[in-house]
Amino acid sequence: MELTKWFSKFLPGNKRAIIFLVDIMIALFIVVLILSFSVFSISRSETSPSSKLQAHRLGQDIFAVLDYTDSLRTFDQITIRSTIDTLLPLGYSLDFTIICNNRVYDSRQDVSSDFVFSGERVFIDEYFHACMVRYWIWLA
Amino acid sequence: MYRKGQLFSLDFIGSVVVFVLILTGIIFFWNIYTSRFNAQLERETLTFQLVKISDLLVENPGIPTQWNETNVEVIGLVSSDRKLQVDKLSSFMNVTYDKTKTLFNIDQYDFYFRIVDVNGAFIKANGQFIEKGAFPGTAEESIVTIRRIVLYGTHKVVLEISAWK
């Protein structure tokens, strides 16, 4: 009691309430900071890098096989599209553009903005022109 | 004097209870997210490892180039990029399960390997189905499967490799 009285000389009026409020604000700030960091870390970890890696390999595989079976070389758009549809696993979508000398074929319709992986492959067409196919893969 | 002390004590107890409740909640959620994070990290690591293994299998002829089950140092199943070679598939089937795990550097995991057509039907090489290892049970929670598209002759086939702990 004596001590409180002694302290009250230095803390008159509502200063105690102010200190309490500052205490709460600092505590809340720290809690919010920790929670924000946790949520940020979790949201980052949910966009798995391995799914990007698998999409990358999927695109490489599909267009390598199309190249080795001469479907790309002949610019046969129907065969290319049907082969892609056959090889593409469920849940994935793929669009592509082939640029070949003065010929261009663009299959792009609705490339989703959610997690898109894109890649390229260079090949030689039947007239020995250097051509390029660019593709976009996303999770449907 | 006594009453003021009591008020202080209630104040203190109340704040301690709130603090302990919040701390317990934070520790509880921290533990949950830590275990989830560790499980995901392990899964990611295994996925990366399987992707690298599948790269070796479908892009390289192996070491030595004409390897067999006795002299194999690095397993590769193709004659050239993404073109499977029947002899190598046969040799691969003859390498023991444990030796394969060691060569793949996945000693702590079990794995299952198979080659199927695009509809999921098994492919045969020299009269036997191309599969290796035990098919994972449904109880295995964290199975990672990598699928690669390759050419088997003129056929487009799917090489699948799965691993789990």
Interface residues (C-beta under 8 A of the other chain):
Chain A: M1 T4 V31 I34 S38 S41 I42 S45 S48 P49 S50 L53 Q54 R57 L58 D61 I62 A64 V65 Y68 T69 T83 T86 L87 P89
Chain B: M1 K4 I22 I26 W30 Y33 F37 Q40 R43 E44 T47 F48 V51 S54 D55 V58 D81 R82 K83 V118 I146 R147 R148 I149 V150 L151 T154 K156
